[in-house]
Amino acid sequence: MPVAEYDVSRSDRDRLERRWEGGNPRYRPAMSMQQGLPQQAHSAQDARGIIAQRDLVVDLIRTACVVLVVFVHVTMVGVAVGAGGIAVTSPLQELPWYVAATWIGQVMPLFFVVGGFASAVGWRSTVARGGGARDFMATRLVRLFRPAIPLFAVLALGLGVATLLGTPPELLAEVAFGIGSPLWFLAAYGITQCCVPVMMRLHERAPWRTLGALLVLAAAVDGVRFATGTAEVGLLNLGPVWLFAQQLGFLWADGWFARRSRVLLVAVAVAGYGVLVPLTSIGLWAPDMLQDLNPPMLPLAVLAIAQACLVQVVHAPLTRLMRTRAAQGAVFLLGRDGMTIYLWHLPLFIALNGVALLVGVPFPAPGSPTWWATRGVALVVLLAVALGTARALRRFDRPLPRLVPGTDRPAWPVLAVAALCTIGPAFAVMQLHLSFGVALLGALAVPVGVRLLTRTVPTRSAARI
């Protein structure tokens, strides 16, 4: 697979050398640094060599996905102030081409594909240095859920105060629903990360049979859901659908897509979108890919195939783009704090709108030309505030240090409790929606889970698998 080159100036080399000196784990140029580095960098030359070995297109895609999610939410929330009071609308969803746009703008399948690439690289790196499944699971869950600790605390405090102040329950529930909507990702991604060691073994033994089985399982879950009319059955597809997308990322890490011709990749992508047309026209699956998101449904697995192929089609020009210092700077700036930006962007956006209402900022009519013209400004302001928030919360974005000789991660029962404490509250948000009780659960349970995951034990007291 082609990788990007990285030209580092003297000032950049000095900065990289200072940050990487001694193998400082706190510096991660972009989200896909979670993949794991092939070696420690102790000099500027080492730093440049490590970055040159990385596929920076992965960083670009992950960062672009986060920014696109933020932009979509900025365009889906319109605040109108009139004689009847404050009203919230969704101008984006009122556009005639909105549903068709979701076939391109629904990037969560692609995000899980890219996550699969990072997970495959990270798993192989863990195994290469003598680690195992418990080490990988603890490292990934800490990286995913430690940034959520302050978020759950702030949400619990805010919702509790709002309740005590007598905020109308309907309004509070509507605001909480919007704020909590991105948190489903923590549950879904956490589940797939816990499955990486097993799924990698299946991938290495029978990649195509594994993909086929996951696709059949996804279709079967949807079938049972439709037959019984029980929406909760669809929660079972948190496994097959997102694991299917993750397995495509494993293929990407193996270079499978890079070895295919562009003609074939385009043909497969076109076929994937072609399958979606009848699939979403028979009345079972919605043509709106956002409606098929929670719980995830079969069309998202098909969409993941098309998106993975199209990414490889444009991989070469994206690689050239990532050779430019402007692109590298933008991706490194936003990608470093991508998870925090994702988690905080909706609470911050609602807070910014609230402050604007309090100080009397005029609001253009949602959906008007003026309103659309201000969306770019709103995106920039929101990203700037989110970056400032991420900088202030940097201590909660620390990766788990590598094991030192003679130590190991806790035993499986402890990791199981930790996984329940971390993934559980996010799953509750996805199923029950955000409320004071659910936020309080997260504020109490997630720190406990992270604490359990950061513990180490002597090697002799825990068998490594």
N, C-alpha and C positions, 0 to 999 in steps of 0.2 A: 504494500500500500504506500503511495507516495506520501511524503511528509514535508512539512514546511521548513524552510531555512529561516534563520534568525540572525539578523545583522545587529550587533549590539555596539552602541557608542561607548566611549570611555566612561562617561557618567553613568550610563546604564550598567556597564560592567561592574563599576565600583559598587553601585547600589545592589546588584544581584549578588556580588561577592559578600557584601556585608550581611545580607539577609540569609544567604545560604550557608554562611560560614558555620562550621560545626554541625551541618545537617539540621539547621533550625527548621522544625516542622511547621512553623506558623505561617510561612510564606507559601502561598499557593496561587500562581499567576492566574488561574481560571478554574472554573468548576471541575473540569476534567482532570485537574491535578489529582483528583481522588483516584484516578487510575493507578497511581503509584509510579514513582520514578524508577528508572532502571538502575540507578546508582546515586550515591550521595555526591553533591557538588561541593568541593572545597576551594574552588578558585573560579575566577570569571570565565576561564576557558572551559572548565567543567560545566558551568551554568549554560554557556552558549551551546555546548555539545549536547546537553540534555534536552534543551528546547528544540534543537535541530532534529532530534530523534522523535519528537512528538508530532502527532497529527493535529495541527492547530485548527483544522476544520472542525474537529470535535468541539473544541472550545467555542468556536464561532457559532456553531449550530445551537449549542446549549444556551449561550448568552442571547442569541437571537430569539430563541423560544421564550425565554423569560421576558425579554423586552416586548415581544408580540403579545404575550398574555397580559402584561401591564397595559399595553395600548388598547387591547380589546376591552378591558374593564373600564378604561377611561372613556371609551366611546359607548359603553353600555349603560353608564350611569349619567342621567341628565337631571339636574336639579332646577326646578321651575319655582319661581316665587311670584305669587299673584294674590288677588283679593281673598281667595279661598284658603290661603296659607301656602305651605311648602308641599310640593309634589315631586315625586321621583319617577322618572320614566326611563325607558330603554330605547333611545333613538336608533341604535345600530340594528336592533331586532325588528324595527319597523320598516327597514329598507327592503325593496322588492328583491334585491339580489343577495340578501343576507344568508339564506339557506344554502345557496350555491357557494357562497364564500366560505362557509364552514368546511367544505371539502378540501379547501386549501389552508384555511386559518386554524383548523383544529390540529394543533401541533403536538398534543400530548402523546399520541402513538410514536411520533418521531422522537420525542423526548425519552421515551422508554427504550427505543432502539439505540439511541446514543448512550443512554445509561447502561445498556447491555454491553456496548463496546467498552465503556469504562470499567464495568464490573469484570469482564473477561480479562482485561489487562491487569486490574487490581488483584484478582484471584490468582493469576499466574505469578504475579510478583510476590504475593503472600506465600505461595507454595515454594517458590524459588529460594526464599530466605528462611525456609524451614517452618513456616507457620501453617495453620490449619483452619478448619471451618469456624471454630470458636473465635480465633483471632480476627478473621475476616468479618464475621458477623458483628462482633463488638466494635471494631473500627468503623464499619459503615453506619451502624445505628447511632453511634456517638456523633459522627459527622453530620448525620441527618437531623437528629433530634436536639442536640445541644442548642442550636440557634432558636429552637421553639420554646425554650424555658422562659425567657423574658416575655415572649409574646403571650403565652398562656397566663402569666402573672398579671400582665397589664390588662388583658381581656377580663380576667376574673375581677380585678379591682374596678375597672371601668363599668362593667355590667352590674356589679354589686352597688356601686355608688349611684348609678342611674336608677336602679330599682328603688333604693332608699329615698331618692329625690322625687319619686312618684312619676317617673316617665311612663306614659301610656304603654301598657304591655304590648299592644299591637305594633306600635312604632318601634319599641325596643326589640321585639322579635324580628321585625323586618330588617332593621339595621344589623342585628346579630347574625341573621342568616347570610347577608351579603358579606360581612366581615369574615365569617367562618368558611365561606364556600371554597377557598383554595386549600383548606387543610386536609381535604380528602387525599391529596397527593402524598402527604406524609404517611398515611396508612397504606396506600397502594404501593408506594415505592419501598416502604419499610418491609412489607411482605415479600416483594420480589427480591430484595437484598438478602433477606434471610434464606431464600431458596437458591441463591447463586451457587453455593458449593455442590448441591445435589444436581441442579440444572446443568452446571458445567460438566459434570461427570456424564450425564445423559447426552449432552451435546457431543462430547468427545467419543462416545461409543456409537451413538445413532442419531446424528443431528436431524436428518429428514424425518425419521419416524417420530422423534420427539416433537418436531414442529407439527406434523400431521396429527398426532394425538392431541396436542393442545388445541388445534383448530376444531377437531371433532368434539372435544369437551366443551369448547366455547359454544358451538352450535347446539349441543345437547342441553346445556344449561339454559340457553335462550328458549329452546323448545319446551322444556319443563315450565319455564316461567310463563310462556304464552299459554300453554295448555291449562295450567292451574290458575292463572290470573293473579299469582302471588309475586309482587314486585321484589320482595325480599329474597326470593330464590336467585335473583340476578346477582346478589352479592357474591355468590360462589364464583362468578366470572372475574373477580379481582385476581384470581389465580390464572386461569387459562389465557385470558385476553392479554394481560400485561406481561405474563411470562412468555407468551408467543412473541410479542414485540421485543422483549429482552433477548430471546433466542436469536432473532434476526441481528441484533447487535453483536452476539457472539460470532455469527457468520461474518459480519463486517470486520471484527477484530482478526479473524482468520484470513482476511483478504479475499473472501469469496466474491464479493461484489466487484472488487477491483479487477478480478480476472475475467469478468464478463464484458462483452462488447457493449458499447453504448446502444447499439440497435436493439440488442436483446433486452437491456435494462428498460429502454423506452417502451418496448413491446409489452413487457411484464407490467410496467406502471399503467399503461393504457388499458391492458386487460383487467388490472385491479379496479380501476375506476369504472371500467365497463361492467364488471360484476356488481359494483355498488348500485348501478342504475336499476336493474330489476330487483335487487335485494331490498332497496328502500322504496320500491313502488308497489309492493304487494300488501302493504298495510300493517306489517309486523314491526319492521324497523323504521325509525323516523329518518327522513332525508336530512334532517338537521343533525349534524354530527355532534353538536353539543348536547342534544337530547339523549344521544346514545352513550353519554359519558359516565353517568352515575346512576345505577351500576353500569359498568362497561359492557358493551354488546359486540356481537360478531362483526359488524361493519368496521369497527375500529381496528380489528386485526387485519382485515383486508386493506384498510387505509394504510396501516403500517408497512405492508409489503410495497405498495405504490410509493410511499414516501422514502423508504430505504433505497429503492431503485433510483428515484429521481435525485437523491442526494449524491449518489455515486456518479450520475450523469454530469452533474455540475461540480464534481469534486476538484477537477483540475483548475477551473477558473477561481474557485474559492481558495484553493491552495495559493494561487498567485496573489489573490487579494490579501491573504494572511502573511504574505512576505512584506507588505507595506507597513511602515511604522505606525501610520494612522490607524489601520485596522487592528494591529496588535495592541496599541495603546487603549483603544476603545474596548476591545474584548477583555483585556486584562483588568481594566478599571471596573467594568460592570460584572465580569465573570467572577472576580475574586469574592464578591459579596452576593452572588446570584441567589443563593438560598435565602439569605436574609431579606433581600429585595422582594423575592417572591412572597415570603411569609407576611411581610409588613405592608405591602403596597396598598391593599384595600383598606386596612385600618387607617393608614396615613392619608389616603385619598378622602375618606369620609371625614377625618379630622380636619383636613385642609378646607373642605367644603363648609364644615361647621364654622371654622374660624372666619372664612369669607362672609358667611351669612351674618355673623356677629358684628363684623366691622363695616357691614354695608356695601360690600363689593357687588356691583351690578352683575346679574346672571343673564346671559343671552338665552333666548328661548331654545330649549333642547331641540336639536334637529334642524335649526335654522342655519343658513350659510355662515353667519357669524359664529355660531356655536361650533360648527365643524372646523372653522378656521382657527379656533382657539384650542383645538385638541392637541396640536403639536406642542403648544406652550404648556398645556396642562401636563403632557407626558414628560417634558423636560423638567418642570418644577417638581413633579412627583418623584422622578428618578433622582434628582438632586437631594431631595429631603430623605428619600430612602437610603441613598448612599451615606448621608450624614448620620442617619440612624444606625446603619451598619457599622460605621466607624466607631460610634459610641458603644456599640455592643460587641466589639471585636473579641473581647475575652470569651464570649459565648460561642465563638466560631472556631475554636481551637480544635485541630484534629487530635485524635488519640495518639500519644507517643508510641513508637514501636517498642516491642518487648525487649527487655535486656536479658542477657543470658541467665538461665536459671529461673526464669519466671514464665508464667502462662496466664491465660485468661481464666475466669471462673468456670466452674463446671457447668454442664448443660442445664441442670435445674435452676441455677442462678440466672443463666442467660435467658431461660424461658420466662422467668418472672420479670426480668428486665425488659424483654420484648413486649410482654403484656403491659407493663407500665408505660412504655413509650408509644407503642402502636395503638394501644387500647383507647386513649382519649381522642386521638385523631379519627379512629374508626367510629367512636361515639358521635363526634361532630358530623361525620358523613351520614350516619344513620338517623340521629336524633336532632341534628342541627345544633348550632351553637346557642348556649344559654349560660346563665351564671353558674348553674350546677356543673355543666360539662366543662366550662372554663376552669372552675375551681378544681375539678378532678384532674385536669391537665396540669394545673399549677402545682399540685401536690405530687402526682404520680410520675410525671416526666422527669423531674430532678432525681427522684429515687431511682428510676430506671437507668438514667445516665450515670448516676453514682455507682450503681452495681456494675455497669459495663466498664467503668474505668478501673475497677479493682484488678489487682493481679495476685496470683498465688504462686507458691513455689512449684516448680515443674514436677517434682516428685509426687505432689498431692493431686495432680490432675492429669489424666491420660490424654495425650495429644492424638487426634485422629488425622 
